[in-house]
Amino acid sequence: MEIAALISLFIQLYSFVILARVLMSWVRMDPDSPLARVLYDLTEPVLGPIRNLLPPAAGLDFSPIIAFVLLRVLGQMLISFFQ
């Protein structure tokens, strides 16, 4: 498997992890459950700094949307570099 395909796969999988965290925030889930902890631990290093730079507007957290955009841009830059 080539590097560009691996980068694309990683970006896609990480996007799904972020999406799972967003969906988890919409339902009542025990924050101490193993799944919640894993999702939090995997996504907070990316979402936390974005959240600190971009305060919530009208009580909404836009950090996952910004993270999706940044992941896509970074992924496309890396893929074009390795192709």
Secondary structure, DSSP 4 states (H G I P E B T S, - for coil): --HHHHHHHHHHHHHHHHHHHHHHHHS---TTSHHHHHHHHHHHHHHHHHHHHS--BTTB--HHHHHHHHHHHHHHHHHHHH-
